[in-house]
């Protein structure tokens, strides 16, 4: 039976998650150079149309259709066939299936958008669109089914992922790393050419929208408007705040408290708490956020020392943050918070942590390898990278014929 309160909350949550993609566009757009801000924003924003449409046509069916071998959903829901105002018998049974479907659509959109941060300032827009379709179909939909689909092999194993630490953050982070290695560094990167963020206020605005939208992302994943949503909401805020403060202190120890650092820390905390939010006591968000900041901060340092041009540190923040958060479920989870979960290490069971390790390792390896292969295919056929002169002039002009701060190019 449809519950009006649950339905209202899930629809509001879907709208909040939708707002995260424009927020991510601003977050990423402010961190690139002036000549590439529009191309960076476009990579995220266009996915609302592209992935949003593909999800309705076949993505929802692949992710949440009847199970096929624990790997993928059958095509029963293609074109939303049989998906209507009545609840599903399997997923979110107190809301119309259409509400659950559109909520999940917004997850698919932002997951594809996340890995664009690893390839900005040097990727052909046409090649990006092709790669986005392939990645969505070959990587995102199967992983969503493994973890969240009824009969998915990781779900059957007992791997827990409340709102997307595995499905969203690990898959996007590892894919960004694969593509960055495949594309090679931006021109001037190894020569230490300045590549500072061109608009940090834009980054802060994007961070605020992400933080705001994340309440729908995590608390909405309770799929009801009751106590579990409230618990996930508080845990989400606790982790984000703790990580932001920790990152500020780390920056202060090195030199000065950085505005960009506080924003990055908040996002790291949000990414890390995502898989755990609905399985942990709210105060557990604080240690999760603190450790997330430490891990992600030093992974960024390691990436820079290794000379890898993963432009906006999707791997360090989302990939490694998602890995830590997924393992943290195996430490802090409690059935007293969510009876559908399991007890973690500090509540007397180490089995869950072992299961979480399997989820992390399998999805990280699959996402990296599959993305590398897909990237190679696109690169060998239509080419992933822009020409050198196009990269020098900037992708705003070379790919879109526009300037962010000056109108249309002649």
matplotlib code that plots the C-alpha trace (Angstrom):
import matplotlib.pyplot as plt

x = [0.0, 1.3, 2.2, 1.8, 4.5, 7.1, 6.2, 6.6, 9.9, 11.3, 10.2, 11.8, 14.9, 15.0, 14.9, 17.7, 19.9, 19.1, 20.4, 23.7, 24.7, 24.5, 26.3, 29.0, 29.3, 30.0, 32.3, 34.4, 34.0, 35.5, 38.6, 39.7, 41.3, 39.3, 39.5, 37.9, 35.1, 32.2, 33.4, 33.8, 30.3, 28.8, 30.2, 28.1, 25.0, 24.4, 24.2, 20.9, 19.6, 21.7, 21.8, 18.4, 16.8, 18.8, 17.7, 14.1, 14.7, 16.8, 19.0, 16.4, 15.6, 19.3, 19.8, 16.6, 14.8, 14.3, 17.6, 19.7, 22.5, 23.2, 24.9, 22.3, 18.6, 16.4, 14.8, 11.3, 11.2, 12.5, 10.8, 9.2, 7.0, 5.1, 6.6, 3.7, 1.9, 1.6, 4.5, 7.1, 6.8, 10.5, 11.9, 10.5, 7.1, 5.4, 5.9, 4.9, 7.5, 7.9, 9.1, 11.7, 12.7, 13.3, 15.1, 17.6, 17.8, 19.4, 22.1, 23.0, 23.3, 25.7, 27.8, 28.7, 29.3, 31.7, 34.4, 34.5, 36.7, 39.5, 39.5, 38.6, 40.6, 41.7, 38.8, 36.8, 33.2, 31.9, 34.2, 33.0, 29.4, 30.1, 32.2, 29.5, 26.9, 29.2, 30.3, 26.7, 25.7, 28.7, 29.8, 27.1, 24.1, 25.7, 27.3, 24.0, 22.4, 25.2, 24.8, 21.2, 19.2, 17.3, 19.5, 22.6, 25.6, 27.1, 23.6, 23.2, 26.7, 25.5, 27.6, 26.0, 26.0, 23.3, 23.5, 26.3, 29.8, 30.4, 28.0, 28.7, 32.0, 34.3, 33.1, 33.5, 36.8, 38.5, 37.2, 38.6, 42.0, 41.9, 40.9, 43.5, 46.3, 44.9, 44.7, 48.0, 48.7, 47.5, 49.9, 52.2, 51.4, 54.9, 56.5, 54.7, 52.6, 50.2, 46.8, 45.2, 41.4, 40.1, 37.1, 37.0, 33.8, 32.2, 33.7, 32.1, 28.7, 29.0, 30.1, 27.1, 24.7, 26.3, 26.1, 22.5, 21.6, 23.5, 20.7, 18.4, 21.1, 21.7, 18.6, 16.4, 18.0, 16.0, 13.1, 10.8, 10.2, 10.7, 13.4, 16.0, 16.0, 16.6, 19.5, 21.1, 20.6, 22.4, 25.3, 25.7, 26.1, 28.4, 30.8, 30.9, 31.6, 34.2, 36.1, 35.9, 37.4, 40.1, 41.1, 41.4, 43.7, 45.9, 46.2, 47.0, 49.7, 51.3, 50.9, 47.5, 43.8, 42.6, 39.1, 39.4, 40.7, 37.6, 35.4, 37.3, 37.3, 33.5, 33.0, 35.4, 33.4, 30.1, 31.5, 32.8, 29.6, 27.4, 27.6, 27.3, 24.8, 21.8, 23.6, 25.6, 24.8, 24.8, 27.8, 29.9, 29.8, 32.5, 35.3, 34.3, 34.7, 38.0, 39.6, 38.2, 39.9, 43.2, 43.1, 41.9, 44.3, 47.4, 46.1, 46.1, 49.7, 50.6, 48.9, 50.7, 54.1, 53.5, 53.0, 49.5, 47.3, 43.9, 42.8, 40.3, 41.2, 38.1, 40.1, 41.6, 38.4, 35.5, 37.4, 39.4, 36.7, 34.2, 36.5, 37.1, 33.4, 32.5, 34.9, 33.7, 30.3, 32.0, 33.3, 30.5, 27.2, 24.6, 21.3, 20.0, 20.1, 18.9, 17.5, 18.0, 21.8, 24.2, 26.5, 30.0, 33.3, 32.7, 29.3, 30.8, 31.1, 34.0, 32.2, 30.6, 34.0, 35.2, 32.2, 32.7, 36.3, 35.0, 32.6, 35.4, 37.9, 35.6, 34.0, 37.3, 39.0, 36.0, 35.4, 39.1, 39.6, 36.3, 36.8, 40.3, 39.0, 36.1, 38.4, 40.8, 38.0, 36.8, 40.4, 41.3, 38.1, 37.2, 39.9, 39.5, 41.8, 41.6, 44.3, 47.2, 46.2, 42.6, 43.9, 46.1, 43.3, 40.9, 38.0, 35.4, 36.2, 37.5, 34.6, 31.7, 32.6, 31.8, 33.7, 32.6, 33.3, 32.9, 30.1, 30.3, 33.5, 33.5]
y = [0.0, 3.5, 5.6, 9.3, 10.4, 8.0, 9.0, 12.7, 12.1, 10.0, 12.5, 15.4, 13.2, 12.6, 16.3, 16.9, 14.3, 15.9, 19.2, 17.5, 17.2, 21.0, 21.3, 19.0, 21.0, 24.1, 22.3, 20.9, 24.0, 26.3, 24.0, 24.1, 26.9, 29.8, 28.5, 25.1, 26.0, 25.7, 22.4, 21.0, 22.2, 20.8, 17.3, 17.1, 19.0, 17.2, 13.9, 14.9, 14.6, 11.7, 9.3, 10.4, 9.3, 6.1, 5.1, 5.3, 3.4, 0.5, 1.4, 0.8, -2.6, -3.6, -2.4, -3.5, -5.8, -9.5, -11.1, -12.9, -15.0, -12.5, -10.3, -8.1, -7.4, -8.8, -6.5, -6.7, -3.0, -1.7, 1.6, 1.5, -1.4, -2.4, 0.4, 2.6, 4.1, 0.9, -0.1, -2.7, -6.1, -6.0, -2.4, 0.4, -1.3, 1.8, 4.1, 4.0, 2.2, 5.3, 7.2, 4.6, 4.5, 8.3, 8.4, 5.8, 7.7, 10.6, 8.2, 7.0, 10.5, 11.8, 8.6, 9.1, 12.8, 12.1, 10.4, 13.4, 15.1, 12.8, 13.7, 17.4, 19.9, 17.4, 15.2, 15.5, 16.2, 13.8, 11.0, 11.7, 11.2, 7.9, 6.8, 7.9, 5.7, 2.7, 3.1, 3.6, 0.4, -1.8, -0.6, 1.2, -0.9, -4.2, -2.9, -1.4, -4.8, -6.7, -4.6, -3.4, -5.7, -8.6, -11.6, -9.6, -11.6, -9.1, -8.6, -12.3, -12.4, -9.9, -6.9, -3.7, -0.3, 2.0, 4.8, 4.1, 3.9, 0.9, 1.6, 5.3, 6.3, 3.3, 2.7, 6.4, 6.8, 3.8, 4.7, 8.2, 6.8, 4.4, 7.1, 9.6, 7.0, 6.2, 9.9, 10.9, 14.3, 17.6, 19.7, 21.5, 19.3, 17.7, 21.1, 22.4, 24.9, 26.7, 24.9, 26.6, 26.7, 29.8, 30.4, 29.1, 30.9, 28.7, 25.7, 26.6, 27.2, 23.7, 22.2, 23.7, 22.3, 18.9, 18.9, 20.0, 17.4, 14.7, 14.6, 13.3, 11.0, 9.3, 9.9, 9.3, 5.9, 4.9, 4.9, 5.8, 9.0, 7.5, 7.2, 5.5, 8.5, 10.8, 8.7, 8.7, 12.4, 13.1, 10.7, 12.4, 15.8, 14.5, 13.0, 16.0, 18.4, 16.2, 15.7, 19.4, 20.4, 17.7, 18.7, 22.4, 21.3, 19.3, 22.2, 24.5, 22.2, 22.3, 26.0, 27.8, 26.8, 26.5, 27.3, 24.8, 22.3, 22.6, 22.1, 19.1, 17.7, 18.0, 16.1, 13.4, 13.0, 12.9, 10.2, 8.1, 8.1, 7.3, 3.5, 3.6, 6.3, 4.0, 1.2, 3.1, 5.1, 8.8, 9.7, 7.1, 9.6, 11.7, 9.1, 8.1, 11.7, 12.2, 9.1, 9.9, 13.3, 11.7, 9.0, 11.2, 14.0, 11.8, 9.9, 13.3, 13.9, 10.4, 10.9, 14.2, 12.7, 9.9, 12.4, 11.2, 13.9, 12.7, 16.3, 16.9, 13.9, 11.8, 8.7, 10.2, 11.7, 9.5, 6.3, 6.1, 7.8, 5.2, 2.3, 3.5, 4.2, 0.7, -0.9, 1.3, -0.4, -3.6, -1.8, 0.4, -1.2, -2.1, -4.0, -1.7, 1.1, -1.0, -4.5, -5.1, -4.7, -6.6, -6.0, -4.8, -5.4, -3.2, -4.8, -8.3, -9.6, -9.6, -11.4, -8.3, -6.6, -9.6, -9.4, -5.6, -6.3, -8.7, -5.9, -3.3, -5.5, -6.9, -3.6, -1.6, -4.2, -4.5, -0.7, 0.0, -2.8, -2.3, 1.4, 1.0, -1.4, 1.0, 3.9, 2.1, 1.2, 4.8, 6.1, 3.7, 4.4, 8.1, 9.4, 10.5, 13.4, 16.8, 18.0, 19.9, 23.3, 22.7, 21.9, 25.1, 27.4, 25.8, 23.4, 26.1, 27.6, 24.5, 22.2, 24.5, 27.9, 29.8, 31.7, 31.6, 35.2, 36.8, 35.3, 33.4, 33.0, 34.4]
z = [0.0, -0.9, 2.1, 1.3, 3.8, 2.5, -1.1, -0.4, 1.3, -1.5, -4.2, -2.3, -1.9, -5.6, -6.2, -3.7, -5.4, -8.8, -7.4, -6.6, -10.3, -10.9, -7.5, -8.7, -12.0, -10.0, -7.6, -10.5, -12.7, -10.1, -9.7, -13.4, -15.3, -16.7, -20.2, -19.3, -16.9, -19.3, -20.8, -17.2, -16.2, -19.4, -18.8, -15.6, -16.7, -20.0, -18.1, -16.6, -20.1, -21.4, -18.4, -17.2, -20.5, -20.7, -17.2, -18.3, -21.5, -20.1, -17.2, -14.5, -15.9, -16.0, -12.5, -10.8, -13.2, -12.3, -11.5, -14.2, -12.7, -10.0, -12.5, -14.2, -14.3, -17.1, -19.6, -18.1, -17.3, -20.6, -21.4, -17.9, -18.9, -15.8, -13.7, -12.5, -9.6, -7.6, -5.4, -6.4, -4.6, -4.0, -3.7, -1.6, -1.0, 0.5, -2.5, -6.2, -8.2, -10.3, -7.3, -6.5, -10.2, -10.5, -7.2, -8.5, -11.8, -10.0, -8.5, -12.0, -13.3, -10.6, -10.6, -14.2, -13.5, -10.7, -12.8, -15.2, -12.7, -13.6, -17.3, -17.5, -19.6, -22.2, -23.3, -26.6, -25.8, -28.5, -27.2, -23.6, -24.6, -26.2, -23.2, -20.8, -22.5, -22.6, -18.9, -17.7, -19.5, -18.8, -15.4, -13.5, -14.2, -13.4, -10.2, -9.1, -9.6, -7.8, -4.7, -4.7, -7.0, -5.7, -6.3, -7.0, -6.1, -3.6, -2.1, -1.6, 0.0, 2.6, 1.5, 2.8, 1.0, 2.3, -0.3, -2.7, -1.3, -3.6, -6.4, -6.7, -5.1, -5.5, -9.1, -10.1, -8.2, -9.7, -13.2, -12.9, -12.1, -15.0, -17.4, -16.1, -16.6, -20.1, -21.2, -19.7, -18.1, -19.3, -21.3, -18.9, -15.9, -15.7, -16.3, -13.2, -15.3, -12.9, -12.8, -9.8, -9.4, -11.2, -8.9, -5.4, -4.5, -7.2, -5.5, -2.2, -3.8, -5.4, -2.1, -0.3, -2.9, -2.7, 1.1, 0.9, -1.7, 0.2, 2.8, 0.1, -1.1, 2.2, 4.3, 1.2, 0.9, 3.9, 1.4, 4.3, 6.2, 9.7, 12.2, 10.0, 7.6, 10.7, 11.8, 8.4, 8.1, 11.4, 10.6, 7.2, 8.7, 11.5, 9.0, 6.7, 9.5, 11.2, 7.9, 6.9, 10.3, 10.1, 6.6, 7.8, 10.6, 8.2, 5.9, 8.9, 10.1, 6.6, 6.0, 6.3, 6.7, 3.1, 2.0, -0.9, 1.7, 3.9, 0.9, -0.2, 3.3, 3.6, 0.3, 1.5, 4.7, 2.7, 0.4, 3.2, 5.3, 2.2, 2.5, 6.3, 7.1, 7.6, 9.4, 12.1, 15.2, 14.2, 16.3, 14.4, 11.6, 13.5, 13.5, 9.9, 8.8, 10.7, 9.2, 5.8, 5.8, 6.8, 4.2, 1.3, 2.2, 2.1, -1.0, -2.8, -1.6, -2.9, -6.2, -6.7, -5.8, -8.3, -11.1, -11.9, -13.4, -12.1, -12.4, -9.6, -7.3, -7.8, -6.9, -3.7, -2.4, -3.8, -4.5, -1.3, 0.8, -0.5, 0.3, 3.8, 4.3, 3.0, 5.4, 8.2, 7.8, 8.9, 12.0, 13.2, 11.8, 14.4, 14.0, 16.8, 14.2, 11.2, 11.7, 7.9, 8.4, 10.5, 13.5, 12.8, 14.5, 17.6, 18.1, 18.3, 14.7, 12.3, 9.5, 8.0, 7.6, 5.6, 3.4, 2.9, 1.8, -0.9, -2.1, -2.2, -4.0, -6.6, -7.6, -7.5, -9.8, -12.1, -12.4, -13.1, -15.6, -17.5, -17.7, -19.0, -21.8, -22.6, -22.7, -25.0, -27.4, -27.6, -27.9, -30.7, -32.7, -32.4, -30.1, -26.5, -26.3, -28.0, -30.3, -28.7, -30.1, -28.9, -25.4, -25.4, -26.4, -24.0, -24.3, -23.8, -27.2, -29.0, -28.0, -27.4, -29.1, -25.9, -23.2, -19.6, -19.0, -22.4, -24.4, -27.7, -29.6, -33.1]

ax = plt.figure().add_subplot(projection="3d")
ax.plot(x, y, z, "-o")
ax.set_aspect("equal")
plt.show()
